[in-house]
Amino acid sequence: METSEERTSDDVRKVIKTAKLHESELTETTQVLRFPGPDQQNHNLRLMLLDDNLLKEIEAGNQLIFKGDTDENAVLCTSNKTYDIKEAETSNSLLLVPDLLFAASTGLDETNANNSMEGDSDSSFERSNTSLNKSAECDEEKPPRNIVFKDILDTFFTYYELKPCKPRLSKLRKLLEPTKYRGSELEYSVDKSKLLTYDEIFDQVQSSREELDDELVKIQAIRIDDHYRLLEFDYEFRVLSYLLDLIDENSWSLDKISKEVTLESLKDLVPESILKAMFTFYSEESVVEDGVQYYRYKENKVCRFLARVLLKSAGKFNLIEFLQAWRDSVPEGMTTDESLLAGIALVDKTSTPQVVWGFSENDLPEDINQRFKVLFQTKPKWTVNEISPYIELYATEKLNVNALLTKHARASTQDGVRVFSAKHMK
């Protein structure tokens, strides 16, 4: 804007009178806002409403990352949390003006001295009051007003709201699925261009680093030659069998598994990175004797995996026969329990004979509505305990499993037991 076009002290006084304001009620500094010209507008700026945690992250200089492909809703990630981003509209336009003076900072003396908001707030307030008292003089006797020009960077009608959300991790399995490790003899068939490093995975998955690290452990992804990979089911069974067979071969008690002997005995059969990872996945520390740390295999985890091995073949099994075969498949001393089938199998005790069949949570649709549709097509009525393993990943602090069922299912009572069925019955 040219200087000749800028407001003068007389122009400002005319506006004050037109607005029916009394100059005695104003400080002596007038800020004139100037809108940018078409070639000066900055359309790369966005406003975000931050909570205390995000504000502290920024003040600490920590990294915040926007993540999402063109077909995904964007999220914002800190080092350990993920935030959903929603665009909200404002009823009034918002002007972004750098270095705008507020309240006490518009007193004449302070403006001339600092031209900023810096300084002690109490003394600034006193100076502002002094300025107000001075301005009680007649307009004709007043010196020219102190005019400060401020440039508007941009005008906003929307801003981003950020709310904590669960990390969106379903994509992780899809990324790793094509490169499952099936054994060194089958490595020739793997498309090496689809192998992913940690950074490549992090760039594509909508989660923080901490959340991604936790999920990589949960799905048992293994770092092999700097690339993260899943084990193919049959290969995982092969390696687990090697580990469990050593118990009988060495006459170990279940809580005195030697890690050193295990790794040494199997080093020629299984790649080192896979062997160490599998031992970590399936074992935990037990006792220390003579300075040596011993381990035990996680009983429930081993039993669940061996149940999946038996259930892998298609079709339904006689429940009594399955339970017996399952007991026979686990190491001596480990105990199977029907409750361990939650999330990997369904049991029908109303049929004759009673049957069981594989029904894994990992095989269900990601969309919650489609998931409920499949669940009720598979089984018309579910108890809370039966259906929980298949929907609990959608639960949040504010929306637990019972709330999800209230929203997506219809409750009724059957033989004194509360059950849930499809909300819209045909």
C-alpha positions in Angstrom: 0.0 0.0 0.0 1.4 3.4 -0.9 2.1 5.9 1.8 -0.4 8.4 0.3 -3.2 5.8 0.8 -2.4 5.1 4.4 -4.6 6.6 7.1 -3.6 9.9 8.8 -4.3 11.0 12.3 -7.2 13.1 11.0 -8.6 10.1 9.1 -8.5 8.0 12.3 -10.3 10.7 14.3 -13.1 10.8 11.7 -13.6 7.1 12.0 -13.7 7.3 15.7 -16.4 10.0 15.5 -18.3 8.1 12.8 -18.3 5.1 15.1 -19.7 7.3 17.9 -16.7 6.5 20.1 -15.1 9.0 22.5 -11.4 9.4 22.1 -11.0 9.8 25.8 -12.0 6.1 26.1 -9.2 5.1 23.8 -5.4 4.9 24.2 -3.3 7.1 22.0 -2.1 4.3 19.7 -4.2 3.3 16.7 -3.4 0.1 14.8 -4.3 0.1 11.1 -4.7 -3.3 9.6 -3.8 -3.7 6.0 -5.0 -6.6 3.8 -2.4 -8.1 1.5 -2.7 -7.6 -2.3 -3.5 -10.6 -4.5 0.2 -11.2 -5.2 1.1 -11.0 -1.5 -1.4 -13.5 -0.1 0.0 -16.6 1.7 -2.3 -19.6 1.1 0.1 -22.1 2.7 -0.9 -21.2 6.3 -3.4 -23.1 8.4 -4.7 -22.6 12.0 -4.7 -25.5 14.5 -6.3 -25.6 17.9 -3.8 -27.3 20.3 -4.4 -29.0 23.6 -1.9 -28.6 26.4 0.1 -31.7 25.4 0.6 -30.6 21.8 1.5 -27.1 22.9 4.2 -28.5 25.2 5.5 -30.6 22.4 6.0 -27.6 20.2 7.4 -25.4 23.0 9.9 -28.2 23.7 11.0 -28.2 20.0 9.8 -31.8 19.4 8.8 -33.0 16.0 5.2 -33.2 14.9 4.4 -35.1 11.7 1.4 -35.1 9.5 0.8 -38.5 8.0 -1.6 -39.9 5.4 -1.9 -40.9 1.7 -4.3 -39.2 -0.7 -7.0 -41.7 0.1 -6.6 -41.4 3.9 -7.8 -38.8 6.4 -4.7 -37.1 7.7 -3.5 -37.6 11.3 -0.9 -35.7 13.3 1.7 -37.7 15.3 4.0 -36.9 18.2 6.6 -39.3 19.4 4.0 -41.4 21.2 0.5 -40.2 20.3 -1.7 -39.9 17.2 -4.3 -37.2 16.7 -7.2 -37.2 14.4 -7.6 -34.0 12.3 -11.0 -32.4 11.6 -11.6 -29.1 9.8 -14.0 -26.8 11.7 -15.6 -23.7 10.5 -15.8 -20.4 12.3 -18.8 -18.1 12.4 -16.5 -15.1 12.1 -13.4 -14.6 9.9 -10.0 -14.9 11.7 -7.2 -12.5 10.8 -3.6 -13.5 11.3 -1.6 -10.4 12.2 2.0 -10.7 13.4 3.1 -8.5 16.3 -0.4 -7.1 17.0 -0.5 -4.9 20.1 -2.9 -5.8 22.8 -4.5 -3.9 25.7 -1.9 -2.2 27.9 0.8 -2.5 25.1 -1.0 0.3 23.2 -0.2 3.0 25.7 1.8 5.8 24.0 4.9 5.7 26.2 5.2 1.9 26.0 4.5 1.8 22.3 7.3 4.2 21.6 9.7 2.5 23.9 9.1 -1.1 23.0 6.6 -1.3 20.1 5.8 -4.7 21.4 4.0 -6.5 24.2 7.2 -7.1 26.3 7.5 -5.6 29.8 5.9 -6.0 33.2 2.1 -6.4 32.8 1.3 -4.4 36.0 3.3 -1.3 35.0 2.0 -1.6 31.5 -1.5 -1.4 32.8 -0.7 1.7 34.9 0.8 3.4 31.8 -2.3 2.5 29.8 -4.5 4.1 32.5 -2.3 7.2 32.4 -2.8 7.3 28.6 -6.6 7.1 29.0 -6.6 10.0 31.5 -4.5 12.1 29.2 -6.9 11.5 26.3 -9.7 13.3 28.3 -8.4 16.6 26.8 -10.3 18.2 23.9 -9.6 16.8 20.5 -8.3 20.2 19.3 -5.6 20.3 22.0 -4.5 16.7 21.4 -1.3 15.9 19.5 -1.6 13.7 16.4 -2.5 10.1 17.3 0.2 7.4 17.3 -0.6 5.3 14.2 1.0 1.8 13.8 0.4 -0.1 10.6 0.0 -3.9 10.8 -0.1 -6.2 7.8 -2.6 -9.1 7.7 -0.9 -12.3 6.6 -4.1 -14.2 5.8 -7.8 -14.5 6.6 -9.2 -17.7 7.9 -12.7 -19.1 7.9 -11.7 -22.6 9.1 -9.2 -24.2 11.5 -8.1 -27.7 12.4 -9.3 -29.4 15.5 -7.0 -32.1 16.9 -8.3 -35.0 19.0 -6.3 -38.0 20.4 -7.2 -41.1 18.5 -6.1 -44.7 18.2 -3.2 -45.2 15.7 -4.4 -46.6 12.3 -2.3 -49.7 12.2 -4.3 -52.0 10.0 -2.2 -51.0 7.0 0.9 -52.5 8.7 -0.1 -56.1 8.0 -1.0 -55.3 4.4 2.4 -53.8 3.9 4.2 -56.8 5.3 1.9 -59.6 4.0 3.5 -59.8 0.5 7.0 -60.5 1.9 6.4 -63.2 4.5 9.4 -65.3 5.3 8.8 -68.9 4.4 12.3 -70.3 4.8 15.6 -69.7 3.1 14.8 -72.2 0.4 11.9 -70.1 -0.8 13.6 -66.6 -0.6 14.1 -66.7 -4.4 10.4 -66.2 -4.9 10.1 -63.0 -2.7 9.8 -59.7 -4.6 12.7 -57.8 -3.1 11.2 -54.4 -4.2 8.5 -54.9 -1.7 10.8 -55.4 1.3 10.5 -52.5 3.7 12.9 -50.9 6.2 11.6 -49.3 9.5 11.7 -45.8 8.1 9.7 -46.9 5.0 7.1 -48.5 7.2 7.0 -45.5 9.5 6.4 -43.1 6.5 3.3 -45.1 5.4 1.6 -46.1 8.7 -0.4 -43.5 10.5 1.0 -43.9 14.0 3.7 -42.4 16.3 7.0 -44.2 16.6 6.2 -45.6 20.0 2.8 -46.9 18.8 4.4 -48.5 15.7 7.1 -50.1 17.8 4.5 -51.7 20.1 2.5 -53.0 17.1 5.6 -54.5 15.4 6.1 -56.5 18.6 2.5 -57.4 18.8 2.2 -58.8 15.3 5.7 -60.4 15.7 7.4 -58.6 12.8 11.1 -59.6 12.7 14.0 -57.5 11.4 15.8 -59.6 8.8 18.7 -57.9 7.0 17.3 -54.4 7.9 13.8 -55.3 6.5 10.8 -56.0 8.7 9.0 -59.2 7.8 6.3 -61.5 9.2 6.7 -65.3 9.4 4.5 -67.4 7.3 2.3 -69.6 9.6 3.7 -73.0 8.6 7.3 -71.7 9.0 6.5 -70.2 12.4 5.1 -73.6 13.4 8.3 -75.3 12.2 10.5 -73.0 14.3 8.3 -73.3 17.4 8.4 -77.0 17.1 12.2 -76.9 17.0 12.1 -74.9 20.3 9.6 -77.1 22.0 11.3 -80.4 21.0 14.4 -79.3 22.9 12.5 -79.6 26.1 12.2 -83.4 25.9 15.6 -83.7 24.2 17.4 -82.0 27.1 15.0 -83.2 29.8 14.3 -79.6 30.9 11.7 -78.7 33.3 9.3 -76.1 31.9 10.7 -73.2 34.0 14.4 -74.0 33.3 14.8 -73.5 29.6 18.4 -72.5 28.6 18.5 -69.7 26.1 22.2 -70.4 25.3 21.7 -74.1 24.6 18.6 -73.4 22.5 20.3 -70.8 20.3 23.4 -73.0 19.9 21.4 -76.2 19.1 19.3 -74.6 16.4 21.7 -72.1 14.8 22.2 -74.3 11.7 18.4 -74.8 11.2 17.1 -71.3 11.7 18.6 -67.9 10.8 19.9 -66.1 13.9 17.7 -63.1 13.7 14.6 -65.3 13.5 15.7 -67.7 16.2 16.4 -64.9 18.7 13.1 -63.2 17.9 11.0 -66.3 18.2 12.6 -67.2 21.5 11.8 -63.7 22.7 8.2 -63.8 21.5 7.4 -67.2 23.2 9.5 -67.1 26.3 9.9 -65.1 29.5 12.4 -65.0 32.3 11.8 -67.6 35.1 14.6 -68.3 37.7 18.2 -67.6 38.2 20.6 -70.3 39.4 24.3 -70.0 39.9 24.2 -66.7 38.1 22.5 -68.2 35.0 19.2 -66.8 33.8 16.6 -69.5 32.8 13.4 -69.1 30.9 10.0 -70.7 30.5 7.7 -70.7 27.5 4.6 -68.6 27.7 2.0 -71.3 28.3 -1.1 -69.5 27.0 0.7 -68.2 23.9 2.0 -71.7 23.0 -1.3 -73.3 23.6 -3.2 -70.8 21.5 -0.8 -71.2 18.6 -1.0 -74.9 18.6 -4.8 -74.7 18.7 -4.6 -72.6 15.5 -2.5 -75.3 13.9 -5.2 -77.9 14.6 -7.9 -75.5 13.4 -6.1 -74.5 10.2 -7.8 -77.2 8.1 -11.2 -76.1 6.9 -14.4 -77.3 8.4 -15.8 -78.0 11.8 -14.4 -80.4 14.4 -16.0 -82.5 17.0 -15.4 -80.4 20.1 -14.5 -83.4 22.4 -12.1 -84.8 19.8 -10.5 -81.4 19.2 -9.9 -80.8 22.9 -8.2 -84.1 23.3 -6.0 -83.6 20.2 -5.1 -80.1 21.5 -4.1 -81.5 24.9 -1.9 -84.1 23.2 -0.2 -81.5 21.0 1.2 -79.3 23.8 4.3 -80.0 25.8 3.8 -82.2 28.9 3.0 -80.0 31.9 1.2 -77.3 29.9 -2.6 -77.0 30.3 -5.0 -76.1 27.6 -8.2 -74.3 28.4 -11.3 -73.6 26.2 -11.1 -69.9 27.2 -7.8 -69.6 25.2 -9.8 -70.1 22.0 -11.3 -66.6 22.3 -10.7 -64.6 19.1 -9.4 -67.6 17.1 -12.3 -70.1 17.2 -16.0 -70.4 17.8 -17.7 -73.2 19.8 -21.3 -74.4 19.2 -22.5 -76.4 22.2 -26.1 -76.4 21.0 -25.4 -78.8 18.1 -25.1 -82.6 18.3 -22.3 -83.4 18.6 -20.8 -80.1 19.9 -18.4 -78.6 17.4 -15.6 -76.0 17.1 -14.1 -74.3 14.1 -11.5 -71.7 13.3 -12.7 -68.1 13.2 -9.9 -65.6 13.5 -10.3 -61.9 14.3 -7.5 -61.1 11.9 -9.6 -62.4 9.0 -12.6 -60.0 9.6 -13.3 -56.8 7.7 -11.7 -53.6 9.0 -14.8 -51.5 8.7 -16.8 -51.9 11.9 -20.2 -52.0 10.2 -19.0 -54.8 7.8 -17.4 -56.6 10.7 -20.7 -56.7 12.7 -22.5 -57.9 9.5 -20.1 -60.8 9.2 -20.2 -61.6 12.9 -24.1 -61.8 12.9 -24.1 -63.8 9.6 -21.7 -66.3 11.2 -23.6 -66.5 14.5 -27.0 -64.8 15.1 -26.6 -64.3 18.8 -23.5 -63.6 20.9 -22.8 -63.0 24.6 -20.5 -60.1 25.5 -17.6 -62.5 26.3 -18.0 -64.3 23.0 -18.0 -61.2 20.8 -15.6 -59.0 22.7 -12.4 -60.4 21.2 -13.7 -59.5 17.7 -14.6 -55.8 18.4 -12.4 -54.7 21.3 -9.9 -53.1 19.0 -12.5 -50.4 18.2 -13.1 -49.5 21.9 -11.7 -46.3 23.3 -11.6 -44.6 26.7 -15.0 -43.0 26.0 -16.5 -45.9 24.0 -16.1 -49.3 25.6 -17.3 -52.7 24.2 -20.7 -52.4 25.8 -21.2 -49.0 24.2 -20.2 -50.4 20.8 -22.7 -53.2 21.2 -25.4 -50.7 22.2 -24.7 -48.7 19.0 -24.3 -51.6 16.6 -26.4 -54.4 18.0 -29.7 -55.3 19.6 -29.8 -56.7 23.1 -32.1 -59.4 24.4 -32.2 -62.1 27.0 -31.9 -65.8 26.2 -32.2 -68.4 29.0 -31.4 -65.7 31.5 -28.3 -64.6 29.6 -27.9 -61.3 27.9 -27.1 -61.8 24.2 -26.7 -59.5 21.2 -28.0 -59.9 17.7 -28.1 -57.8 14.5 -29.8 -54.4 15.0 -31.9 -54.6 11.9 -33.3 -58.2 11.6 -34.6 -59.2 8.2 
